[in-house]
Amino acid sequence: MLEKKAEEDRPKVQLAEKFISGNETVSVGIYAKMLYDKHKINIGRTRLFEWLRRKGILDGKNIPYQKYMNAGWFKVVSIPNTHLKENIPTTRITAKGQQKLFALIQKEYKTAVNP
């Protein structure tokens, strides 16, 4: 019975290991959706960007300040834009950043953590 359960949980465990290793990141929009789905924090992508700028975590172009990059909260990746024929820097949140940001957001939004 335990072996069957372990086999069923294998995809979830593999996904969790990817995030824990820090190799996987999520966009700010996906993170906002995760906050709502898991913790019912209705902040949305646009308001989350505003909040991050207001807290001094992101600059006016939504790029994280070096302090937070060095801390491992964010990665900035270049996304090709064929219309402009240049790469667009895009902020992605690491697993560590998701945990740290949630701690800050939870205080402000006074929400209970769902297990």
N, C-alpha and C positions, 0 to 999 in steps of 0.2 A: 504494500500500500504506500509506504514512504517513497519507494523507488518511482512509482507511478506519479506521485505528487511532485517529486524532484524533476521528472521529465516534463511535466506540464509547466512547471515554473522556470524551466531553462531559458526561454526567450526573455522573460522579465529580468532574470538574473544577469544575462548577457547585456541587456540594455543598461541596467543599473551599473554594471562594471565599466561600461564605456563612459558614462557620465562621471563616475567617481574618478576614473583615470585622468579626467580633464581633457580628453581628446575630443569630446563632443561639446558643442555649444548650441544655444538657441537664440533666435532673434528676440528683440524686445517685444515684438507683437505676440510671439508664441509664449513668451514668459508671462505677459499680461493675461493671456488666455489660461495658462496653467494656474495663475493666482486665483482666477475666478472659479475654474473648474474644481480645484482642490480645496480652496479656502474661502470661496465666495467673496473675495476682494474684487469689487467691480471698479477697477481703475482704467482698464483699456490701454491700448498702445499709445495714443496721443498724450493722455494724461500721465502715463508712466514716463514718457520722454520728458514732459514738463517737470515732473517731480524730480527726476534724476538731474536735470539742469538746475532746478531750484536748490537742491541739496549740494550742488557743487561737485557732482560726480561726473557729469558730462558737460562739455563746452557747448557753445551756441550752435555748432554744427553736428551735435549729437555724437561727438567722439569723446571717449573717456579721458580724463586727465591721467597723466603718466603715473601718478601715485596709485591709481586703481588698476592700471595695466600691470605695473610692477607687482602688485599684490595678487595678481592672478584672477581678478574678478571678470575681466573682459579680454576679448581678442577682437582685433579689427581686421577684417578680410576685405579684399578688393573684389568687387563684382563688376564684370565687364558690362558696359552700356553701349550697345551697338549704334544707337541713335547719336550719341555724343562722341562716339569713338574714343572713349576713355574709360578708365576704371573708377568706380565709385566706392569710397571707403564705407564699410558697413559694420556697425557695432554688433557683436555677438556676446552673449553672457555665458560664462563658464559655469560648471557645476558649483565651484566654490563661490562664484559671484551670486549665483541663485540663492545659496544659503545665506550669505552675508546680507544681500538686499532684502530677503524675506524678513530677517531679524529687524531691519530698520523699518520696513513697510508695516510689519505686524505691530510695532510700537505705535506708529502713527494712526493706523487704521483700527487699532484695538480689537483685533480678531483673535479668536481661539484657534489654536493649531489643531487640525484634524490629523489623527494618527494615520 
